[in-house]
């Protein structure tokens, strides 16, 4: 089992910054891919940023150039640095960890979510 705990959300003005953290515990050695998802009320959940065990990253188009996903393996923690925030970034942000075997996702783990609100 893997447990994920997010932190760092809050209320910021447009153009501001937030840094989200996701601390993983338990059987963390099984984790291959970690993601940040977000979901606003009435909207579908979407992946915002991805980082693999090899360090490769990917971002949704709206996040490119503004968001950076990174990890600290010693602390079993993944971060999402969000700069130049826009009102459309407002959502609950969820940390996700995936266990993958032969290209198949065997298990997904989710954090409890942290609210990010961007408003004047």
Secondary structure, DSSP 8 states (H G I E B T S, - for coil): -EEEEEE--EEE-TT--EEEEEEEEESGGG--EEEEEEE-TTS--EEEEEEETT--EEE-GGGTTTEEEEEEGGGTEEEEEE-S--GGG-EEEEEEEEEEETTEEEEEEE---EEEEE--
